[in-house]
């Protein structure tokens, strides 16, 4: 969709639109911010918290949320990764995407800390690899990607538990 189509769809005057969004990058940045609010916070984090009360359970429930998300008609993959791949990490939008992904990882780190796991930074980085891979796998047609990633996350949790003492 081009800027003129966005202006027509928004129903505002062109001058008003450009006052709020001076460039196409500003439109994309607003989209990414809204996507983070709706998707990351509103769908994934909230959905996992609704499904499980324990931090460990929430880490696993992320993939239950994904399994449902993958079935939605509006599923199109991860906007943050798509934009990052298109513009690169040095571009303003790429940096914004990295920030969004970092905030997801920070949430995972927090849940891992609450669950009493060790090396929570390493854990959350590994879990982000599973999350991104899960999304790519469903786009490749692997209908079981969420379930596979959930099982791998269970093993990842076990690998980061403190030794029984």
Number of C-alpha atoms within 10 A of each C-alpha: 5 7 15 11 9 14 16 12 9 11 9 12 11 14 11 11 19 16 10 11 16 12 13 12 12 15 16 14 18 14 13 20 14 12 18 21 13 13 18 18 14 12 18 22 19 16 19 22 17 11 15 15 10 13 19 20 16 24 26 21 21 23 24 19 18 23 19 11 17 19 10 10 7 8 11 12 16 14 15 19 17 14 18 19 12 11 13 16 15 11 12 15 21 21 15 19 25 19 13 20 17 15 14 19 19 16 17 24 22 16 20 24 17 13 18 15 19 16 15 22 17 12 21 23 16 14 22 17 11 21 21 14 15 25 20 16 16 17 15 10 9 13 15 13 24 25 16 14 23 23 14 15 21 14 11 16 20 12 14 16 15 11 8 4 3
